[in-house]
Amino acid sequence: MRVVVIANPASGRGRSLAAADRICSALAARGIVPTRLPLDASSADLESACIGALAIVAVGGDGTVRSVSARVAGGSIPLAIVPAGTENLAAREFGFQCSPAALADRILAQQERSVDLGVIRRAGLPDHAFLVMVSAGFDADVVAALAARRRGPVTYLTYLLPILALLRHWQAPGFVAESGELGDAPADRIEAAGQLIIANARQYALRLNPARGADPADGLLDAVVLPARGGWSMVRWAIRLALTRGAVSGAWSAQGSVWRVQFDRPTMIQADGDSVAGGPVEQMEVALRPGALRMIDMRGA
């Protein structure tokens, strides 16, 4: 019995390598042979390592999980997560904040589930997969500003300067978002300016969770709009989200399997906490691959 372990050494200021060692030890204690691969392993090496494997374990933050998910989607080997990043949104959503022993036991039990994988499509650019959410607005601009100045591991403190800088001059993008397949009459349409979140799962930074009803296995994407004009509007939204448990007054939300978005100017987008490569866009389509990702089922663990 084997399990493939893929760790990102840049995650968590070195914590990911120690976390990988712990899960490998827990697996070995149960007679499971761990096979270590780097995050940038070739497709041939990954395919070879996965033959007969019980699971693939991604060790790192949300960027690592997103990258591994995109590579293994559509296959029969389930994914497991060992969180070692800043927010660890996917690990939180899917219940992987557990001990190495508990995770090893669940892998050995071969309890699995299928979840949806999101995909961003843009003209002239490669498709970009995501697991948790994609957004445009203040958060995407903060993430882009941070990426431009990043010189090492990300912590909560490293977000502070980009946030403060953007608060003074940020202006919300305008957009039209429509649900439904291309050529069909839109089931829902919203024209607004502000923060747009299209979510496959509930989790969001600092547990603010704007898309509180999102289900990563229902074949639907939850679009949430927080109307805003400038940066201080987003501060007010953050406070409101932090203080409210249920539905948030003033926010607009709807569900659809596909969302098409037209921005009023080139706009940055982020997915699962990282800027989407390719720079700002004026149009995008956000869709789902229903049930494309097999995952170790941690429900009830």
C-alpha positions as CSV (number, residue, x, y, z in Angstrom):
1,M,0.0,0.0,0.0
2,R,1.3,3.4,-1.0
3,V,0.4,7.1,-0.6
4,V,1.8,9.9,-2.7
5,V,2.9,12.9,-0.5
6,I,3.4,16.3,-2.3
7,A,4.8,19.1,-0.1
8,N,5.5,22.7,-1.0
9,P,8.7,23.7,0.9
10,A,7.7,27.4,0.6
11,S,4.5,27.0,2.6
12,G,4.3,28.1,6.2
13,R,7.9,29.2,6.5
14,G,9.2,25.6,6.4
15,R,6.3,24.1,8.4
16,S,5.2,22.1,5.4
17,L,8.3,19.9,5.3
18,A,7.9,19.1,9.0
19,A,4.2,18.4,8.4
20,A,5.1,16.1,5.5
21,D,7.5,14.2,7.8
22,R,4.7,13.8,10.4
23,I,2.1,12.4,7.9
24,C,4.7,10.1,6.4
25,S,5.5,8.7,9.8
26,A,1.9,8.2,10.6
27,L,1.4,6.4,7.3
28,A,4.4,4.2,7.8
29,A,3.2,3.2,11.3
30,R,0.1,1.7,9.5
31,G,2.1,-0.2,7.0
32,I,1.5,2.4,4.2
33,V,4.6,3.4,2.2
34,P,4.8,7.1,1.6
35,T,6.2,8.3,-1.8
36,R,7.5,11.9,-1.7
37,L,7.2,14.1,-4.8
38,P,8.0,17.8,-5.3
39,L,5.3,20.2,-6.1
40,D,6.7,20.6,-9.6
41,A,7.0,16.9,-10.3
42,S,6.6,16.0,-14.0
43,S,3.3,14.6,-15.2
44,A,5.1,11.3,-16.0
45,D,6.5,11.1,-12.4
46,L,3.2,11.9,-10.9
47,E,1.3,9.4,-13.1
48,S,3.9,6.7,-12.2
49,A,3.7,7.4,-8.5
50,C,-0.1,7.3,-8.5
51,I,-0.4,3.8,-9.9
52,G,-2.0,1.7,-7.2
53,A,-1.8,4.5,-4.6
54,L,-4.5,4.8,-1.9
55,A,-4.4,8.7,-1.9
56,I,-2.4,11.8,-2.8
57,V,-1.7,14.1,0.1
58,A,-1.1,17.8,-0.6
59,V,1.0,19.5,2.1
60,G,0.9,23.3,2.0
61,G,-1.4,26.2,1.7
62,D,-4.4,26.9,-0.5
63,G,-2.1,27.5,-3.5
64,T,-0.6,24.1,-3.2
65,V,-4.0,22.4,-2.8
66,R,-5.3,24.3,-5.8
67,S,-2.3,23.3,-7.9
68,V,-2.5,19.6,-6.9
69,S,-6.3,19.5,-7.4
70,A,-6.0,20.8,-10.9
71,R,-3.5,18.1,-11.8
72,V,-5.4,15.1,-10.3
73,A,-8.9,16.1,-11.1
74,G,-10.7,13.5,-13.3
75,G,-8.6,10.7,-11.8
76,S,-9.6,7.9,-9.5
77,I,-7.0,8.6,-6.7
78,P,-8.5,10.7,-3.9
79,L,-6.9,13.8,-2.5
80,A,-6.1,14.5,1.1
81,I,-4.8,17.8,2.6
82,V,-2.3,18.6,5.3
83,P,-2.7,22.3,6.0
84,A,0.5,24.4,6.3
85,G,-0.4,27.8,4.9
86,T,-1.8,31.0,6.2
87,E,-5.6,30.6,5.8
88,N,-5.9,26.9,4.7
89,L,-9.5,27.5,3.3
90,A,-9.8,24.2,1.5
91,A,-8.5,22.2,4.6
92,R,-11.1,24.0,6.7
93,E,-13.9,23.4,4.3
94,F,-13.2,19.7,3.9
95,G,-12.3,18.9,7.5
96,F,-8.6,18.3,7.2
97,Q,-7.6,20.2,10.3
98,C,-6.9,16.9,12.1
99,S,-4.0,15.0,13.5
100,P,-1.7,13.0,11.1
101,A,-2.9,9.8,12.9
102,A,-6.5,10.6,12.2
103,L,-5.8,11.4,8.6
104,A,-3.8,8.2,8.1
105,D,-6.6,6.1,9.6
106,R,-9.1,7.7,7.2
107,I,-6.9,7.1,4.2
108,L,-6.5,3.5,5.2
109,A,-10.3,3.1,5.6
110,Q,-10.6,4.3,1.9
111,Q,-13.5,6.6,2.7
112,E,-14.0,9.0,-0.2
113,R,-16.3,11.6,-1.7
114,S,-16.6,13.5,-4.9
115,V,-16.5,17.3,-5.0
116,D,-16.8,19.9,-7.7
117,L,-13.8,21.8,-9.2
118,G,-14.2,25.3,-10.5
119,V,-12.6,26.6,-13.7
120,I,-12.0,30.2,-14.9
121,R,-12.1,30.7,-18.7
122,R,-10.7,33.8,-20.4
123,A,-10.2,34.5,-24.0
124,G,-6.7,33.8,-25.2
125,L,-5.5,32.5,-21.8
126,P,-5.3,28.9,-20.3
127,D,-8.1,27.7,-18.1
128,H,-7.5,28.2,-14.4
129,A,-8.9,25.7,-11.9
130,F,-9.9,26.6,-8.3
131,L,-11.4,24.7,-5.4
132,V,-12.8,27.3,-3.0
133,M,-13.7,30.6,-4.8
134,V,-12.8,33.2,-7.4
135,S,-13.3,36.9,-6.8
136,A,-12.7,40.4,-8.2
137,G,-12.6,43.6,-6.3
138,F,-10.7,44.8,-3.2
139,D,-9.4,41.4,-2.2
140,A,-8.1,40.6,-5.6
141,D,-6.3,43.9,-5.8
142,V,-4.8,43.4,-2.3
143,V,-3.6,39.9,-3.4
144,A,-2.1,41.4,-6.6
145,A,-0.3,44.2,-4.7
146,L,1.1,41.7,-2.2
147,A,2.3,39.4,-5.0
148,A,4.2,42.3,-6.6
149,R,6.1,43.0,-3.4
150,R,6.4,39.5,-2.0
151,R,9.9,38.5,-0.9
152,G,9.1,35.5,1.2
153,P,6.4,33.5,3.1
154,V,3.0,35.2,3.5
155,T,1.7,36.0,7.0
156,Y,-1.3,38.0,8.1
157,L,1.0,40.9,8.8
158,T,2.2,41.0,5.2
159,Y,-1.3,41.9,4.0
160,L,-1.4,45.0,6.2
161,L,0.6,47.4,4.0
162,P,-1.2,46.6,0.7
163,I,-4.6,47.0,2.5
164,L,-3.7,50.3,4.0
165,A,-2.3,51.6,0.6
166,L,-5.4,50.5,-1.3
167,L,-7.8,52.0,1.2
168,R,-6.9,55.5,0.2
169,H,-7.6,55.3,-3.5
170,W,-9.3,52.1,-4.4
171,Q,-12.4,52.3,-6.6
172,A,-14.7,49.4,-7.1
173,P,-14.9,47.8,-10.5
174,G,-18.3,47.8,-12.3
175,F,-19.5,44.6,-13.8
176,V,-22.4,42.7,-15.2
177,A,-22.7,39.0,-14.0
178,E,-25.1,36.6,-15.7
179,S,-25.8,33.0,-14.9
180,G,-26.5,30.3,-17.5
181,E,-24.9,28.7,-20.5
182,L,-23.7,30.9,-23.4
183,G,-26.6,31.5,-25.8
184,D,-29.3,30.9,-23.2
185,A,-31.3,33.6,-21.6
186,P,-29.6,34.4,-18.2
187,A,-31.4,32.9,-15.2
188,D,-30.0,35.7,-13.0
189,R,-28.4,39.0,-14.0
190,I,-26.8,41.7,-11.8
191,E,-25.3,45.0,-12.8
192,A,-23.3,46.5,-9.9
193,A,-20.1,48.0,-8.7
194,G,-18.3,46.4,-5.7
195,Q,-16.8,43.1,-4.6
196,L,-17.8,40.0,-6.5
197,I,-17.2,36.5,-5.1
198,I,-18.1,33.3,-7.0
199,A,-17.8,30.5,-4.6
200,N,-17.7,26.7,-4.8
201,A,-17.3,26.5,-1.0
202,R,-18.2,28.6,2.1
203,Q,-14.7,29.5,3.3
204,Y,-13.1,33.0,3.0
205,A,-10.3,34.8,4.6
206,L,-10.6,35.6,8.4
207,R,-13.7,33.4,8.4
208,L,-15.8,36.3,7.0
209,N,-17.4,33.7,4.6
210,P,-19.7,35.8,2.3
211,A,-21.1,32.7,0.5
212,R,-22.4,31.0,3.6
213,G,-24.6,28.5,1.8
214,A,-22.1,27.3,-0.8
215,D,-21.8,23.5,-1.1
216,P,-18.8,22.1,-3.0
217,A,-20.8,19.0,-4.1
218,D,-24.1,20.5,-5.4
219,G,-23.0,21.3,-8.9
220,L,-23.6,25.0,-8.4
221,L,-21.5,28.2,-7.9
222,D,-22.8,30.8,-5.4
223,A,-22.3,34.4,-6.7
224,V,-22.2,37.1,-4.0
225,V,-22.0,40.8,-4.6
226,L,-21.1,43.3,-1.9
227,P,-22.0,46.7,-3.4
228,A,-19.3,49.2,-2.8
229,R,-17.7,52.3,-4.1
230,G,-14.3,52.7,-2.3
231,G,-12.0,51.0,0.1
232,W,-13.8,52.2,3.2
233,S,-17.0,50.5,1.9
234,M,-15.1,47.3,2.1
235,V,-14.1,47.9,5.7
236,R,-17.7,48.3,6.6
237,W,-18.6,45.1,4.8
238,A,-15.8,43.2,6.6
239,I,-17.2,44.4,10.0
240,R,-20.7,43.5,9.0
241,L,-19.7,40.0,7.9
242,A,-17.6,39.5,11.0
243,L,-20.6,40.4,13.3
244,T,-23.3,38.5,11.4
245,R,-23.9,34.8,11.5
246,G,-26.7,34.3,9.0
247,A,-27.7,36.2,5.8
248,V,-26.1,39.6,5.4
249,S,-28.4,42.5,4.7
250,G,-27.5,44.4,1.6
251,A,-25.6,41.6,-0.1
252,W,-26.9,40.1,-3.4
253,S,-26.6,36.4,-4.0
254,A,-27.7,33.7,-6.5
255,Q,-26.7,30.3,-7.7
256,G,-25.8,29.0,-11.2
257,S,-23.6,26.3,-12.7
258,V,-22.0,28.9,-15.0
259,W,-21.4,32.7,-14.5
260,R,-20.3,35.1,-17.2
261,V,-18.8,38.4,-16.1
262,Q,-18.2,41.5,-18.1
263,F,-16.1,44.2,-16.2
264,D,-16.2,47.9,-17.1
265,R,-12.4,48.0,-17.1
266,P,-9.4,45.6,-16.9
267,T,-9.8,44.0,-13.5
268,M,-7.6,41.7,-11.4
269,I,-9.0,38.4,-10.3
270,Q,-7.9,36.0,-7.6
271,A,-8.6,32.3,-6.9
272,D,-8.2,30.5,-3.6
273,G,-6.1,33.4,-2.3
274,D,-3.7,33.8,-5.2
275,S,-3.7,36.1,-8.2
276,V,-4.7,34.4,-11.4
277,A,-1.9,34.5,-13.9
278,G,-2.5,36.5,-17.1
279,G,-3.1,39.9,-15.6
280,P,-6.3,41.9,-15.5
281,V,-9.3,40.8,-17.6
282,E,-12.4,42.5,-19.0
283,Q,-14.4,39.2,-19.4
284,M,-14.4,35.8,-17.8
285,E,-16.6,32.7,-17.5
286,V,-16.6,30.8,-14.3
287,A,-17.9,27.2,-14.5
288,L,-17.8,23.9,-12.8
289,R,-16.5,20.4,-13.4
290,P,-19.1,18.6,-11.2
291,G,-17.7,15.8,-9.1
292,A,-14.4,16.0,-10.9
293,L,-12.2,15.7,-7.8
294,R,-12.1,12.6,-5.6
295,M,-11.3,13.4,-2.0
296,I,-10.8,11.5,1.3
297,D,-14.0,12.0,3.2
298,M,-13.4,13.5,6.6
299,R,-17.0,14.0,7.5
300,G,-17.6,12.6,11.0
301,A,-13.9,12.3,11.7
